[in-house]
């Protein structure tokens, strides 16, 4: 597989590029996406792709400058330039600096993109052949300079399964005297826990900076990169390649485990990053490192590899996301400000992932979706997703780094949604109202599905009922009972839109004493009966008797 990096500041443009063709079917793998030139350079430094598809017009470092810097520092990376308009100066500069081609976006289709990628691969092969000729002494006899980031790229390619990576790594190791006189090799995998959750709200630049700091710190502890090498793979996972001159496999495995323990301690002490690791089997050549790494990953992910759940059809399937039904139920609970409903849904989701290790991809993806849904709800409600750890703010996401199990993660998530719903209730109640009226509205939002009266609200707040009635009408322009009915109708509309309940069930759930009164109030508020409202939505379960 040839690795392709997409660089464009517009998410829709990157999405269009991804959808133009089946990359993997044609031997290409999209190894990453960058939204600006600075991010692209950081990603290339960590793991150079084979081809970069670059938008010319980007804020900050534009594509022309990025292309120039790539050709100066990473000449092996082939570049394809895209632009929304034809500018001769841009075309000339890009082609002068070695781009494969310069194409207008509106002329790009799947066939053209595939042809350009094929051209890039051919030029890359030709350049590699020319370098090989030089290395064999038929030209200048000089080897290219030693670049640790290139070595790391080859190691990462090897464990990702790139066919030519083993031969390339062996050749470059010989060329630069790496792992000299080594008799045995092994790899270890280190996983930052939980990486996806820690970096979810980061920019690409922030995430890349964190990864680079981790790799640099590990390499500093390991020593000479020519003897032991740390390289980033993906999603918070880092490989360490060990070379040993001794021929004792037991001694090699013991030394690798000892070194990994030191690395884990260093990451926690200096970068505040928790991690876990596993050591692969010992092998006798660089070409077998892929199998060694696979054994390390298997040991690390043993419990996550079999993660599955039983569907309604009785089949057991792998899961990496919330089901559509779970998303709908959670959104409905948020809309209704139903804390108990959200709590039950979260508990149900965690029930099926509780046995997984915290670093498993499935567990992190599901929790990531829960956080994403919560953040969207907060933004919609006018709240900021980023909160401190005070009692009236969301739990700090930095706490995720110190959770030790999925069970602890569930407790954190329940706390997150508890605070989230409290903030949304406060947002609904507060507005520009006085403290007492806000308290009354909060009481309505919490109790509307049951018995809600002016007298009950006044008793809870500690006011005279007639006084509360007067100030409530002055501030909201509605009587207390009118406001209660409005809240109940809004809740009924959301339940009808969900398509999960019959009209009779909804009438009971939102607190109306009789179905006839529900129909009367609903029609006064919306201009149509509940049945007509359902029909306007296209029917569905809400029309059931």
C-alpha positions as CSV (number, residue, x, y, z in Angstrom):
1,X,0.0,0.0,0.0
2,X,1.2,3.5,-0.9
3,X,0.4,6.0,1.8
4,X,-1.5,9.2,0.8
5,X,-1.8,12.4,2.9
6,X,-4.7,14.8,2.1
7,X,-4.1,18.5,2.9
8,X,-7.0,20.9,2.5
9,X,-8.5,23.5,4.9
10,X,-12.0,22.6,3.8
11,X,-13.5,19.4,5.4
12,X,-16.0,19.0,2.5
13,X,-13.1,19.1,0.0
14,X,-11.3,16.4,1.9
15,X,-14.5,14.4,2.0
16,X,-14.9,14.8,-1.8
17,X,-11.4,13.5,-2.4
18,X,-11.9,10.5,-0.2
19,X,-15.1,9.6,-2.0
20,X,-13.7,9.9,-5.6
21,X,-12.4,6.3,-5.6
22,X,-11.8,3.2,-3.5
23,X,-8.2,4.0,-2.5
24,X,-7.4,0.6,-1.0
25,X,-8.7,-1.3,-3.9
26,X,-6.1,0.5,-6.1
27,X,-3.2,0.0,-3.7
28,X,-3.4,3.3,-1.8
29,X,-4.1,4.0,1.9
30,X,-5.2,7.5,3.2
31,X,-2.7,7.7,6.1
32,X,-3.9,11.1,7.4
33,X,-5.6,14.4,6.8
34,X,-4.3,17.9,7.6
35,X,-6.3,21.2,7.6
36,X,-3.3,23.4,7.1
37,X,0.4,23.5,6.1
38,X,1.8,23.5,9.6
39,X,-0.1,20.4,10.6
40,X,0.9,18.7,7.4
41,X,4.6,19.3,8.0
42,X,4.3,18.0,11.5
43,X,2.6,14.8,10.3
44,X,5.2,14.3,7.5
45,X,8.0,14.7,10.0
46,X,6.5,11.9,12.2
47,X,5.8,9.5,9.3
48,X,6.4,10.6,5.7
49,X,3.7,9.5,3.3
50,X,4.4,8.4,-0.3
51,X,2.1,11.0,-1.8
52,X,0.6,14.3,-0.5
53,X,-2.4,15.8,-2.3
54,X,-2.3,19.5,-1.4
55,X,-4.7,22.4,-1.8
56,X,-2.8,25.5,-3.1
57,X,-5.1,28.0,-1.4
58,X,-5.0,27.6,2.4
59,X,-4.7,30.2,5.2
60,X,-1.3,30.6,6.9
61,X,1.2,28.4,5.0
62,X,-0.3,28.0,1.6
63,X,0.1,24.9,-0.6
64,X,2.9,26.5,-2.7
65,X,5.1,27.2,0.4
66,X,4.3,23.7,1.8
67,X,5.3,22.0,-1.4
68,X,8.5,24.0,-1.4
69,X,9.4,22.9,2.1
70,X,8.4,19.3,1.4
71,X,10.8,19.1,-1.5
72,X,13.6,20.7,0.5
73,X,13.3,18.4,3.5
74,X,11.4,15.3,2.3
75,X,12.2,14.9,-1.4
76,X,10.9,11.3,-1.4
77,X,7.4,12.6,-0.8
78,X,5.6,13.1,-4.2
79,X,3.1,16.0,-4.3
80,X,-0.1,16.6,-6.3
81,X,-1.3,20.2,-6.3
82,X,-5.0,21.1,-6.5
83,X,-6.5,24.6,-6.8
84,X,-9.9,26.2,-7.4
85,X,-8.5,28.6,-10.0
86,X,-5.8,28.6,-12.6
87,X,-2.9,30.9,-11.6
88,X,0.2,30.7,-13.8
89,X,2.6,31.8,-11.0
90,X,1.4,29.0,-8.7
91,X,1.5,26.5,-11.5
92,X,5.1,27.5,-12.4
93,X,6.3,27.5,-8.8
94,X,4.7,24.1,-8.0
95,X,6.0,22.3,-11.0
96,X,9.5,23.9,-10.6
97,X,9.6,22.5,-7.1
98,X,8.9,18.9,-8.3
99,X,5.1,18.5,-8.1
100,X,3.7,15.6,-10.1
101,X,1.0,17.8,-11.5
102,X,-1.2,20.8,-10.9
103,X,-4.9,20.4,-11.4
104,X,-8.1,22.5,-11.1
105,X,-10.5,21.0,-8.6
106,X,-13.5,21.2,-10.9
107,X,-11.7,19.0,-13.4
108,X,-10.9,16.3,-10.9
109,X,-12.7,13.0,-11.0
110,X,-11.9,9.5,-9.8
111,X,-10.2,8.4,-13.1
112,X,-8.0,11.5,-13.2
113,X,-7.0,11.2,-9.5
114,X,-6.1,7.6,-10.0
115,X,-4.0,8.5,-13.0
116,X,-2.2,11.2,-11.0
117,X,-1.5,8.8,-8.1
118,X,-0.2,6.3,-10.5
119,X,2.1,8.9,-12.0
120,X,3.3,9.9,-8.5
121,X,4.1,6.2,-7.7
122,X,6.1,5.9,-11.0
123,X,8.1,9.0,-10.3
124,X,8.8,7.8,-6.7
125,X,10.0,4.5,-8.0
126,X,12.2,6.2,-10.6
127,X,13.7,8.4,-7.9
128,X,14.4,5.4,-5.6
129,X,16.0,3.5,-8.5
130,X,18.3,6.6,-9.1
131,X,19.2,6.7,-5.5
132,X,20.0,3.0,-5.4
133,X,22.3,3.5,-8.4
134,X,24.1,6.3,-6.5
135,X,24.4,4.1,-3.4
136,X,26.0,1.3,-5.5
137,X,28.7,3.7,-6.5
138,X,27.8,4.1,-10.1
139,X,27.3,7.8,-9.7
140,X,28.6,10.0,-7.0
141,X,29.2,7.2,-4.5
142,X,27.6,9.3,-1.7
143,X,24.8,8.1,0.5
144,X,21.9,10.3,1.4
145,X,22.1,11.8,4.9
146,X,20.9,9.9,7.9
147,X,17.4,11.0,8.8
148,X,15.8,9.5,12.0
149,X,12.3,10.5,10.9
150,X,12.8,8.5,7.7
151,X,13.8,5.4,9.7
152,X,10.8,5.8,11.9
153,X,8.6,6.0,8.8
154,X,10.0,2.7,7.5
155,X,9.5,1.0,10.9
156,X,5.9,2.3,11.0
157,X,5.3,1.1,7.4
158,X,6.6,-2.3,8.3
159,X,4.2,-2.9,11.2
160,X,1.3,-1.4,9.1
161,X,2.0,-4.2,6.6
162,X,3.5,-2.3,3.7
163,X,4.9,-4.9,1.4
164,X,8.3,-3.3,0.6
165,X,8.9,-1.9,4.1
166,X,11.0,-4.8,5.4
167,X,13.4,-4.7,2.5
168,X,13.6,-0.9,2.6
169,X,14.4,-1.0,6.4
170,X,17.1,-3.6,5.9
171,X,18.7,-1.7,3.1
172,X,18.7,1.6,5.0
173,X,20.0,-0.1,8.2
174,X,23.0,-1.5,6.3
175,X,23.5,1.9,4.6
176,X,23.7,3.8,7.8
177,X,25.2,1.2,10.1
178,X,22.1,0.7,12.2
179,X,21.7,-2.2,14.6
180,X,25.4,-3.1,13.9
181,X,26.3,-6.7,14.9
182,X,22.8,-7.4,16.2
183,X,22.1,-11.1,16.7
184,X,18.5,-10.7,18.0
185,X,15.6,-8.3,17.6
186,X,12.3,-7.7,19.3
187,X,9.6,-5.0,19.3
188,X,7.4,-3.7,22.0
189,X,4.1,-1.7,21.7
190,X,3.2,1.1,24.0
191,X,-0.3,2.5,24.2
192,X,-1.1,5.9,25.6
193,X,-4.3,5.4,27.6
194,X,-6.9,6.6,26.7
195,X,-5.5,8.4,23.6
196,X,-8.7,9.0,21.6
197,X,-10.5,10.5,24.6
198,X,-7.5,12.7,25.6
199,X,-7.1,14.2,22.2
200,X,-10.7,14.4,21.1
201,X,-10.9,18.2,21.7
202,X,-7.3,18.9,20.5
203,X,-6.4,20.4,17.2
204,X,-4.3,18.4,14.9
205,X,-1.3,20.5,15.8
206,X,-1.8,19.9,19.5
207,X,-2.2,16.1,19.0
208,X,0.9,15.9,16.8
209,X,2.9,18.0,19.3
210,X,1.9,15.6,22.1
211,X,2.8,12.6,20.1
212,X,6.2,14.1,19.1
213,X,7.0,14.9,22.7
214,X,6.2,11.3,23.7
215,X,8.4,9.8,20.9
216,X,11.3,12.3,21.6
217,X,11.2,11.5,25.4
218,X,11.2,7.8,24.7
219,X,14.1,8.0,22.3
220,X,16.0,10.1,24.7
221,X,15.6,7.4,27.3
222,X,16.4,4.6,24.8
223,X,19.7,6.2,23.7
224,X,21.2,6.0,20.2
225,X,18.4,5.8,17.5
226,X,20.7,3.4,15.5
227,X,20.5,0.8,18.3
228,X,17.0,1.2,19.7
229,X,14.3,3.1,17.9
230,X,10.9,4.5,18.9
231,X,8.4,5.3,16.1
232,X,4.8,6.4,16.1
233,X,2.2,4.0,14.5
234,X,-1.3,5.4,15.1
235,X,-4.0,6.3,17.6
236,X,-1.6,6.7,20.5
237,X,0.3,3.6,19.8
238,X,4.1,3.6,19.6
239,X,6.5,0.9,18.6
240,X,10.0,0.4,20.1
241,X,12.5,-1.7,18.1
242,X,15.2,-3.3,20.2
243,X,18.5,-4.8,18.8
244,X,20.7,-7.1,20.9
245,X,24.2,-8.4,20.3
246,X,23.7,-11.2,22.9
247,X,22.2,-14.4,21.6
248,X,20.1,-15.2,24.7
249,X,16.4,-14.8,23.9
250,X,15.5,-14.8,27.6
251,X,18.0,-12.0,28.3
252,X,16.7,-10.0,25.3
253,X,13.1,-10.3,26.4
254,X,14.0,-9.4,30.0
255,X,16.0,-6.3,29.0
256,X,13.2,-5.1,26.6
257,X,10.6,-5.4,29.4
258,X,12.9,-3.5,31.8
259,X,13.4,-0.7,29.3
260,X,9.6,-0.5,28.6
261,X,8.9,-0.2,32.3
262,X,11.3,2.8,32.5
263,X,9.7,4.4,29.4
264,X,6.2,4.1,30.9
265,X,7.4,5.7,34.1
266,X,9.1,8.6,32.2
267,X,6.0,9.3,30.2
268,X,3.9,9.5,33.4
269,X,6.5,11.6,35.3
270,X,7.4,14.2,32.6
271,X,4.4,14.3,30.3
272,X,1.6,13.2,32.6
273,X,0.7,10.5,30.2
274,X,-0.5,7.1,31.4
275,X,0.4,4.1,29.2
276,X,0.6,0.3,29.0
277,X,2.9,-1.9,27.0
278,X,3.6,-5.4,25.8
279,X,6.7,-7.0,24.4
280,X,6.7,-9.2,21.3
281,X,8.6,-12.4,20.6
282,X,12.3,-12.3,19.9
283,X,13.3,-12.9,16.3
284,X,16.6,-13.2,14.3
285,X,16.2,-10.6,11.6
286,X,14.6,-7.2,10.7
287,X,12.4,-8.8,8.2
288,X,10.5,-10.7,11.0
289,X,9.8,-7.6,13.0
290,X,6.3,-7.4,11.6
291,X,5.4,-10.7,13.2
292,X,7.1,-9.7,16.5
293,X,5.0,-6.5,16.6
294,X,1.9,-8.5,15.8
295,X,2.5,-10.7,18.8
296,X,3.0,-7.6,21.0
297,X,-0.3,-6.2,19.9
298,X,-2.0,-9.5,20.4
299,X,-0.8,-9.5,24.0
300,X,-1.8,-5.9,24.5
301,X,-5.3,-6.3,23.0
302,X,-6.1,-9.9,23.9
303,X,-9.3,-9.0,25.7
304,X,-10.3,-6.4,23.2
305,X,-9.9,-8.7,20.2
306,X,-12.9,-10.8,21.0
307,X,-15.2,-7.8,21.9
308,X,-18.6,-8.4,20.4
309,X,-22.3,-8.1,21.4
310,X,-25.4,-10.0,20.6
311,X,-27.8,-8.2,18.3
312,X,-31.6,-8.7,18.1
313,X,-31.1,-11.3,15.4
314,X,-29.1,-13.5,17.8
315,X,-25.9,-12.9,15.8
316,X,-22.7,-11.9,17.6
317,X,-21.1,-8.9,16.0
318,X,-18.2,-6.6,16.6
319,X,-19.1,-3.1,17.8
320,X,-17.2,0.2,17.6
321,X,-20.1,2.7,18.0
322,X,-23.4,3.5,19.5
323,X,-26.4,1.9,17.7
324,X,-28.8,4.3,16.0
325,X,-31.5,3.4,18.5
326,X,-29.1,4.3,21.4
327,X,-28.3,7.6,19.9
328,X,-32.0,8.4,19.4
329,X,-32.9,7.4,23.0
330,X,-30.0,9.5,24.4
331,X,-30.9,12.6,22.4
332,X,-34.6,12.2,23.4
333,X,-33.5,12.0,27.1
334,X,-31.5,15.2,26.7
335,X,-34.4,17.0,24.9
336,X,-36.7,16.0,27.7
337,X,-34.1,16.9,30.4
338,X,-34.6,13.3,31.6
339,X,-31.7,12.6,33.9
340,X,-32.9,9.1,34.8
341,X,-33.4,8.2,31.2
342,X,-29.9,9.3,30.3
343,X,-28.5,7.4,33.3
344,X,-30.3,4.2,32.2
345,X,-29.1,4.5,28.6
346,X,-25.5,5.1,29.7
347,X,-25.6,2.1,32.1
348,X,-27.0,-0.1,29.3
349,X,-24.2,1.0,26.9
350,X,-21.5,0.3,29.4
351,X,-22.9,-3.0,30.3
352,X,-21.7,-4.5,27.1
353,X,-18.2,-2.9,27.2
354,X,-17.5,-3.2,30.9
355,X,-15.2,-6.2,30.4
356,X,-13.0,-4.5,27.9
357,X,-9.6,-2.9,28.7
358,X,-9.8,0.9,29.0
359,X,-7.5,1.4,25.9
360,X,-9.6,-0.8,23.6
361,X,-10.7,1.0,20.4
362,X,-14.3,-0.1,20.9
363,X,-14.6,1.4,24.4
364,X,-12.9,4.6,23.5
365,X,-15.0,5.1,20.3
366,X,-18.3,4.6,22.2
367,X,-17.3,7.0,25.0
368,X,-16.1,9.5,22.3
369,X,-19.6,9.4,20.8
370,X,-21.2,9.9,24.2
371,X,-19.0,13.0,24.7
372,X,-19.7,14.3,21.2
373,X,-23.5,14.1,21.7
374,X,-23.1,15.8,25.1
375,X,-21.0,18.6,23.6
376,X,-23.5,19.2,20.9
377,X,-26.3,19.4,23.4
378,X,-24.4,21.9,25.5
379,X,-23.6,24.1,22.5
380,X,-27.2,24.0,21.3
381,X,-28.2,25.0,24.8
382,X,-25.8,27.9,24.8
383,X,-23.2,26.4,27.2
384,X,-19.5,25.9,26.7
385,X,-18.4,22.2,26.5
386,X,-15.2,23.0,28.4
387,X,-15.8,23.1,32.1
388,X,-13.7,23.1,35.2
389,X,-14.1,20.7,38.1
390,X,-16.2,23.0,40.3
391,X,-19.6,21.7,41.4
392,X,-21.5,23.8,38.8
393,X,-19.2,22.8,35.9
394,X,-18.5,19.7,33.9
395,X,-15.9,17.2,35.1
396,X,-12.4,18.0,33.7
397,X,-11.4,15.8,30.8
398,X,-7.9,15.7,32.1
399,X,-9.3,13.3,34.7
400,X,-9.7,10.7,31.9
401,X,-6.0,10.2,31.9
402,X,-6.1,8.8,35.5
403,X,-9.0,6.4,35.2
404,X,-8.0,2.8,35.7
405,X,-10.9,0.8,34.3
406,X,-14.0,1.0,32.1
407,X,-16.0,0.9,35.4
408,X,-14.4,4.1,36.5
409,X,-15.0,5.6,33.1
410,X,-18.7,4.8,33.4
411,X,-18.8,6.6,36.8
412,X,-17.1,9.6,35.1
413,X,-19.6,9.6,32.2
414,X,-22.6,9.4,34.5
415,X,-21.2,12.4,36.4
416,X,-20.6,14.3,33.1
417,X,-24.2,13.8,32.0
418,X,-25.6,14.6,35.4
419,X,-23.9,18.0,35.3
420,X,-24.7,18.5,31.7
421,X,-28.5,18.0,32.3
422,X,-28.3,20.3,35.3
423,X,-26.7,23.0,33.2
424,X,-29.3,22.7,30.5
425,X,-32.1,22.9,33.1
426,X,-30.5,26.0,34.5
427,X,-30.3,27.4,31.0
428,X,-33.9,26.7,30.3
429,X,-35.0,28.3,33.6
430,X,-32.7,31.3,34.0
431,X,-33.1,33.6,30.9
432,X,-33.7,37.1,32.1
433,X,-36.0,36.0,35.0
434,X,-35.7,36.8,38.6
435,X,-34.5,34.1,41.0
436,X,-37.9,33.1,42.2
437,X,-39.4,32.8,38.7
438,X,-36.3,30.9,37.6
439,X,-36.8,28.5,40.5
440,X,-40.5,28.0,39.5
441,X,-39.5,27.3,35.9
442,X,-36.9,24.8,37.1
443,X,-39.6,23.1,39.2
444,X,-41.9,22.9,36.2
445,X,-39.1,21.4,33.9
446,X,-38.3,18.8,36.5
447,X,-41.8,17.8,37.6
448,X,-44.0,18.4,34.5
449,X,-44.6,14.7,33.8
450,X,-46.4,14.4,37.2
451,X,-48.5,16.7,39.4
452,X,-47.4,20.3,39.0
453,X,-49.5,23.1,40.6
454,X,-48.8,26.7,41.6
455,X,-49.3,25.8,45.2
456,X,-46.7,23.0,45.1
457,X,-44.2,25.3,43.4
458,X,-44.8,28.1,45.8
459,X,-44.3,25.7,48.8
460,X,-41.0,24.5,47.4
461,X,-39.7,28.0,46.8
462,X,-41.1,29.4,50.0
463,X,-43.4,32.0,48.6
464,X,-47.0,32.9,48.9
465,X,-48.9,31.3,46.0
466,X,-50.7,34.5,44.9
467,X,-47.4,36.5,45.0
468,X,-45.7,33.8,42.8
469,X,-48.6,33.8,40.4
470,X,-48.4,37.6,40.0
471,X,-44.6,37.8,39.4
472,X,-44.6,34.7,37.2
473,X,-47.3,36.3,34.9
474,X,-45.4,39.7,34.9
475,X,-42.1,38.1,33.8
476,X,-43.1,35.3,31.5
477,X,-46.3,36.8,30.1
478,X,-48.0,33.5,30.8
479,X,-49.9,32.1,33.7
480,X,-48.3,29.3,35.7
481,X,-50.7,26.7,34.2
482,X,-50.2,28.0,30.7
483,X,-46.4,27.7,31.1
484,X,-46.8,24.1,32.4
485,X,-49.0,23.2,29.4
486,X,-46.5,24.7,27.0
487,X,-43.7,22.6,28.5
488,X,-45.8,19.5,28.3
489,X,-46.7,20.2,24.6
490,X,-43.1,20.7,23.7
491,X,-42.2,17.4,25.4
492,X,-45.1,15.7,23.6
493,X,-43.9,17.0,20.2
494,X,-40.4,15.6,20.8
495,X,-41.9,12.2,21.7
496,X,-44.1,12.2,18.6
497,X,-41.1,13.1,16.5
498,X,-39.1,10.2,18.0
499,X,-41.7,7.7,16.6
500,X,-41.3,5.5,19.7
501,X,-44.6,5.9,21.4
502,X,-48.4,5.9,20.8
503,X,-50.4,9.1,21.3
504,X,-52.0,7.6,24.4
505,X,-48.6,6.8,25.9
506,X,-47.3,10.3,25.2
507,X,-50.4,11.9,26.8
508,X,-49.6,9.9,30.0
509,X,-45.9,10.5,29.9
510,X,-46.0,14.3,29.7
511,X,-48.5,14.7,32.6
512,X,-51.9,15.4,31.1
513,X,-54.8,14.1,33.3
514,X,-57.0,13.1,30.4
515,X,-56.5,12.4,26.7
516,X,-59.3,14.8,25.7
517,X,-57.5,17.6,27.6
518,X,-54.2,16.7,26.0
519,X,-55.8,16.9,22.5
520,X,-57.4,20.3,23.3
521,X,-54.2,21.9,24.7
522,X,-52.0,20.4,21.9
523,X,-54.3,21.8,19.2
524,X,-54.5,25.2,20.8
525,X,-50.6,25.3,21.0
526,X,-49.8,23.9,17.5
527,X,-52.9,24.5,15.4
528,X,-53.3,20.7,14.8
529,X,-54.3,17.6,16.7
530,X,-51.6,15.1,17.8
531,X,-52.7,12.7,15.0
532,X,-52.4,15.5,12.4
533,X,-49.0,16.4,13.7
534,X,-47.9,12.8,13.3
535,X,-49.3,12.7,9.8
536,X,-47.3,15.9,9.0
537,X,-44.2,14.0,10.0
538,X,-44.9,11.1,7.6
539,X,-46.7,8.8,10.1
540,X,-44.8,6.2,12.1
541,X,-45.1,4.5,15.5
542,X,-46.6,7.7,16.9
543,X,-49.9,7.0,15.0
544,X,-50.5,3.7,16.8
545,X,-53.7,3.4,18.8
